[in-house]
Amino acid sequence: MGQRRAKNKQGAPPTYEEFADRKTKKDQKRKRSEDKPSMASSSSSDKPAKKSKKSSEKPETEKEIIKRQREEEKALPKVDYEELASAKKSLFDESDEEELNDEFDIDAQDGETPGEDFYDSEEETRERPMFSDDEDSEVEDLDELNAANMEALSAKLDEEADLEAQEAEDELLQADQVQPRARVLPTEEELALEGQTGTKDLNVLRTRMIEIVKVLEDFKTLSEEGRSRAEYTDRLLQDICDYFGYSRFLAEKLFNLFSPSEAMEFFEANEIARPITIRTNTLKTRRRDLAQALVNRGVNLQPIGPWTKVGLQIFDSQVPIGATPEYLAGQYILQAASSFLPCMALAPQENERVLDMASAPGGKTTYLSALMKNTGCIFANDANKARTKSLIANIHRLGCTNTIVCHYDAREFPKVIGGFDRVLLDAPCSGTGVIAKDESVKTSRTEKDFIQIPHLQKQLLLSAIDSVDANSATGGYIVYSTCSVMVEENEAVVDYALRKRPNVKLVDTGLEIGKDGFTSFRGKNFSPKLSLTKRYYPHTYNVDGFYVAKFKKIAPSPHDVSKAGAKEKEAAARADEEAESIIHGDFAEFDNAEDEELMERSKARSLKRKGINPNAPKPSSSAAAAAKTEKK
Ligand SMILES: C[S@@+](CC[C@H](N)C(=O)[O-])C[C@H]1O[C@@H](n2cnc3c(N)ncnc32)[C@H](O)[C@@H]1O
């Protein structure tokens, strides 16, 4: 087992004193690094300086404040306000979002110097009012929220600066350590010595991994004479297993996805927990209002990034994020940022019929429901009945009234029902994209898994394609996603579907971020269109490892069974559920006893439909046993 412990890089944002202290240290560190030409990093020194806060207890007059600020500004390094304004804009700019007007606008107001809202001591003493519905006061309201978010922003900038300084130091370290033709591989004696102690020295392993990666990336110049590439790779893989705790089998599979240095970044990123993120439920609130409410409860947050209008990243909270009144009221759901992506790619429209084939516990179903503004109909299916409990609970809490929950093996679609406008297949997978969440994946996955899981995924994807109406007026799309980074579960599955179903083509996912899917891998060629699919890695976007592919069905196929009557089936399912009061505006009074009763009634109705009298006396168990014995 590996000796490395996963660490969570998220900490509480600093107090002002901590911040000032860290800044002084950082400035000194930066200055030291600038003095060393080999590791000069212009980006860190070009970073805008942050304005300091006063420490005096006594309130200052306006004049005193202006005087003090001028003095402080003189003493500070020159600030590139344009860069500062654009950095802030890129973090918070959501000007595209017309509908919800859901934004954290921290652009400077007229007459203000951009950047002055950083560490304004006035903001510390002001009370934070709730957002008002009054349009005129919105600008002030935004300022208040921005003030509250400044800490979060400063923490983020801090983290970035720390990272840059660390990277610069690492570069120097590596440059110092790796000399051309240096001996990097350990001798037999050294290895025997390492083995004797039982636990390996992590520093030795780490340094050696860095050195081997350097050699592999410039083999001609840096390799020792007489040593092969395979020898270096073999040692590196063993060190990865010892250091991070992977089975040799999985370490090798993951290593082969990347260049040696990128592989190291990937393994490192798997040791760090991803940020805690929440998705605003736009069926109940707007992100801006939710952020304000949470900030008032002592939650430190900021938007995830410009690519999502509904996500918030939580840095730190004085209250449990899964138990706030806003959470209980269904205003948000705790959801990994990567899970937003397939829903955004599917882009369901209002009034469409959508199938979510593997939907429990419902993070994506509830997002689809919100995107459809609770119109149309979503069939939320999952083969695992136990998991549909949390699916139903989430659907209720978030107030999604356009969903019907079912639990079929999704390979039975479209026989169950077909003719959907869009289908999401968020497939069961190996979980190699979420190792930071579930360390057991490092050692539990075997070769068999990467045969059996893709086999199921291929069957499910064909069912998904066959369940879509090629003639849908508004849709005709299928999105396939996994939280795996393995080619066998991603490109290979999609390529298989393209070959088996020539009536679909790959289309752009419409996602702003992501790396292009592989068009070939280790000698295997896929359709060139595979580059339209998207890959996500923890080390590139700080999200879980993920994969998203989007298909458009361009023609029906003989496999599209039972398309006819799909609308009628849906109407019947709806009527059943409405009759049983499952679909209604307020799910708050959902309780198990009532649910049991409804299920009993549903069973009775179903028996009646089959021509069986549900009230007919059941044979007693002893009579049934006797009948059985008689038959024998
Ligand atoms: C990745 S999870 C789905 C997560 C879900 N989409 C969400 O966002 O909350 C995969 C799901 O597939 C379900 N599953 C596995 N095999 C299935 C099958 N043959 N048919 C339908 N669902 C299946 C599992 O029970 C599991 O809930």
The ligand as an SDF file (V2000), in Angstrom:
LIG
                    3D

 27 29  0  0  0  0  0  0  0  0999 V2000
  -22.6910    6.9140  -12.2680 C   0  0  0  0  0  0  0  0  0  0  0  0
  -24.0400    6.3430  -11.4120 S   0  0  0  0  0  0  0  0  0  0  0  0
  -25.2960    7.4530  -11.8860 C   0  0  0  0  0  0  0  0  0  0  0  0
  -25.2390    8.7840  -11.1750 C   0  0  0  0  0  0  0  0  0  0  0  0
  -26.4290    9.6490  -11.5080 C   0  0  0  0  0  0  0  0  0  0  0  0
  -26.5570    9.8590  -12.9190 N   0  0  0  0  0  0  0  0  0  0  0  0
  -26.3640   10.9820  -10.8010 C   0  0  0  0  0  0  0  0  0  0  0  0
  -26.0040   11.9720  -11.4040 O   0  0  0  0  0  0  0  0  0  0  0  0
  -26.6980   11.0490   -9.6250 O   0  0  0  0  0  0  0  0  0  0  0  0
  -24.4580    4.9140  -12.3020 C   0  0  0  0  0  0  0  0  0  0  0  0
  -25.7750    4.3060  -11.9480 C   0  0  0  0  0  0  0  0  0  0  0  0
  -26.0430    3.2580  -12.8610 O   0  0  0  0  0  0  0  0  0  0  0  0
  -26.8810    2.3440  -12.2190 C   0  0  0  0  0  0  0  0  0  0  0  0
  -26.8700    1.1160  -13.0420 N   0  0  0  0  0  0  0  0  0  0  0  0
  -25.9480    0.1330  -13.0890 C   0  0  0  0  0  0  0  0  0  0  0  0
  -26.3020   -0.7760  -14.0120 N   0  0  0  0  0  0  0  0  0  0  0  0
  -27.4570   -0.3670  -14.5670 C   0  0  0  0  0  0  0  0  0  0  0  0
  -28.3170   -0.8780  -15.5750 C   0  0  0  0  0  0  0  0  0  0  0  0
  -28.0560   -2.0090  -16.2030 N   0  0  0  0  0  0  0  0  0  0  0  0
  -29.4320   -0.1880  -15.8690 N   0  0  0  0  0  0  0  0  0  0  0  0
  -29.7190    0.9670  -15.2440 C   0  0  0  0  0  0  0  0  0  0  0  0
  -28.9460    1.4960  -14.2750 N   0  0  0  0  0  0  0  0  0  0  0  0
  -27.8270    0.8450  -13.9560 C   0  0  0  0  0  0  0  0  0  0  0  0
  -26.2700    2.2240  -10.8430 C   0  0  0  0  0  0  0  0  0  0  0  0
  -27.2220    1.7530   -9.9230 O   0  0  0  0  0  0  0  0  0  0  0  0
  -25.8570    3.6720  -10.5650 C   0  0  0  0  0  0  0  0  0  0  0  0
  -26.8160    4.3200   -9.8050 O   0  0  0  0  0  0  0  0  0  0  0  0
  1  2  1  0
  2  3  1  0
  2 10  1  0
  3  4  1  0
  4  5  1  0
  5  6  1  0
  5  7  1  0
  7  8  2  0
  7  9  1  0
 10 11  1  0
 11 12  1  0
 11 26  1  0
 12 13  1  0
 13 14  1  0
 13 24  1  0
 14 15  1  0
 14 23  1  0
 15 16  2  0
 16 17  1  0
 17 18  1  0
 17 23  2  0
 18 19  1  0
 18 20  2  0
 20 21  1  0
 21 22  2  0
 22 23  1  0
 24 25  1  0
 24 26  1  0
 26 27  1  0
M  CHG  2   2   1   9  -1
M  END
$$$$
